[in-house]
Amino acid sequence: MMNCLRFFRLCATLGMLGVVCAGGWTASALAQERAANAASLMLLLREAPGANKPDDIMVPADPVSPSDGGWFDYLGDMQLRFVFDDGLSLRDASPQELRALDLTPNQAVRVALQNIRRVYGEPEIRRGNGGLMLIQGKSADFSSSYLLDKEFWPSLLAQAPGGLVVAAPKRSSLLFVPADDARSVERLRKLIAQLHSSSERGKVSSALYLFKDNRWSVLQAPATE
């Protein structure tokens, strides 16, 4: 106890106590903020009108002037956006906040999906009309986000070795059919434009995608205006 008292008296004498304490508090506050951001990091899919990116390699939406550092062009006409979810609202992640997490974009996707699963549950499959299969979680805001879940889709290929045709017309809607089910695929081809246009807000993609051999590709290009 005496040694501690002597240390603090020495710091005060040298004018250092405030600096040491402030520095410790600042470091602790930053660590807490970083932990909170990591625990609330999630992702959303949004529409990038006019785009038709052929692969799912994430590219900064504006590499020249990345003011929106949490946005990435993803696949087809889809754009990925990192957000923080405080339980009441969603807030776009700033470039500084993402850098502070010290995660690569792919690592950030994994963390975001882990958080979505933890808070809003595992993706559930439900049978819809006409052979269409629906994927949903406990929050409609993140239903389409499960498209990026690299653990979920390979598990479905065991039942559909020919691949899966997938649609994400809006934020709350994610659908798929086996690629070898010609009737259901044709139904989805005819429905995608209607499903996409039925939502004024939360649109994601007017394209159809193929998941096969553990990789994504564009099966039907996005609609053009």
N, C-alpha and C positions, 0 to 999 in steps of 0.2 A: 504493500500500500504506500509506504514511504517513497519507494522508488518511483511510483507513478506520480505522486505529488511533486517530487523533485523535477520530473520530466516536464510536467505542465508548467511549473514555475519557470523553468529554464526557457521553455517556448515563449511564455509571456514576456520574459525579460528581453528576449531577442526579437520580439515583435513577430513571431512566427506562428503562434497558436491559431490565430484567425485563418492564416493561409492553410495550415495543415487540416484544420477542421472543415473549412469550406471546401478544400479539395476532396476530402473524404466524403462529405455529404454530396458533392457534385457527382463523384464517381458512383456512389450508391444510387443516386437518383437516375443517372443515365442507365445503369444496369437494370433498375426496375422498369424503366420505360422500354428498354430493349426487350426484356422478358415479356412485358405486357403486349408489345407489338407482335412479337413472335407467336404468342398464344392466340392473338386475334386476327392474324393474317389469313385472308381467304382470297378467292379469285372468282371473277365473273367473265362470261363470254358476252361480247357485244358485236354488233354488225359493223363491218368496214365496207360501206357501199362502194361498188365498183371494183373491189379487189377480187382476185382469184388465185391465191397462193397455192402452188401445187403440193407443197410438203408441210410437215408440222414442226419445222425448226423455228423456234421463236426468234423474231427479229424486232429490235426496238422500233416502235411506230414512227418515231422521228429521230433517226440517228444523228442528224445534223444539229438540231436544236432540241435536245431531249427534255423539254420542260415538263412533259408528261412521262416521267421516267418509269411509271408503273404500268405502262401500256405497251403491248407487244402484238405485232401482226402474227397470226398463228397459222390457220389453214383455211383455204378457200376465201370466203368473205368474212371470216371470224377474227375478232381481235380479243386478246386476253388482257384483262385489267386486274391488277392486284388492289385489294381493298382491305381496310380494317373494319371488323364488325364488333361494335361495342354492345350488341344485344338490342339496341334501339334504332340504330342507323348504320349505314355503310359509308365509309369515307375513303376516298382515293388515297393510295399510298404515294407519298412524295418520293422523288429520287433520293433525297437525303435519308429518309426513313428506311428505304430498301437497302441503301449502302450500309447503314448502321447495323443491319441484321447480318451482314457479312455472308450472304447467300448468293450462289449463282442463280440465274433464272430458273434452271431446272430444279435446283434444290428448293427454291422458293415455291415452286409448283407442288413439290412433294409435301412441304410443310403446310401449305394452304389446304391441300386435300385432306391431310391428316386432321387438321382443325375442323374442316367441314364434316368429316365423318364423326369426329368426337362430339361436336355440338349438334349436328342435324341428322346424324345417323348414317348407316350404310345405305348405298343405293338399293332400292327395292324395285323389283320387276313386276309389272301388272299387265294382264292381257287386255288389250283394247279391242275395238271393233275391226272387223275385216282382217284379222291376223296380225294387226300391228301390236307391238310390245312397247309398253311405256316404262320409263325409268324415272323414279321420283325419290326424293328424300323428305325430310320433315319440313323443309322450307322451299317454297316455290322459287325463291330468288336464286337458289343454287342448283336446281334440277339439271340445267344444261351443263353446269360445271363438271358433272361426273364424266363428261366426254373425255376429260383429260386424265381420268383415273387409270393409270397404266396397269394396275393390279386387277381391276374389274373386268376389262374387256377380254383379255386372254382367257379368262375362266369360261367365257361364253363360247369360245371357238370350239371347245370340245363337243358341243352340241350342234355346231354349225361350221364344219370344216371348210365349207365353200366360202366362208366369210360372212360378214354382217353389213347390211346397208343401213346407214344411220342418218337421222335427220335431227337437227337442233334448230327448229324454226324460231323459237323465242326462248327467253330466259327460263320460263316455267315448263318447257316442253322438250323432252328428249325421247326419241322413238327409234326402234330398230326392227328389222325383219331379216330372216336368213336370206343370204344372197341367192340361194338356189330355189327359193320360193318365188317363182316368176310372177304369180298372181299378186302376191303381197307387195313385191317390189314395184310392179306397175301401179298398184294402188297408191303407194307412197310417192311415186313420180308425179301422179296427177294431183295429189293432195298438198304437196310441199308449198307450192305458191300460195294456195289459199290459207294454209296454216301460218305461213310467214306474214302475210298481209293482214291477218285477222287481229294483230296486235299493233296499236299505234306506238306503244312504248315497250321497251324490252325486246325488240327484234334482235335476232342473232344471225340466222343464215337462211338463205333461200336455196342452198345447194344440197345435194345428197353426197354422202361420204361412204367409202368402203373401208372396213377394217378387216384386213386379211394378212396372214403371215406376220402378225404382231406389228403391223404398220398401217398408217392412215394414207388414203389418197382421195382425190376428188372424183366421184363417180359421175355426177351430173353437175355441170357448172352453175354458178349462181345466176339467177335471173337478171336480165338487163332491163333498165327502165325503157 
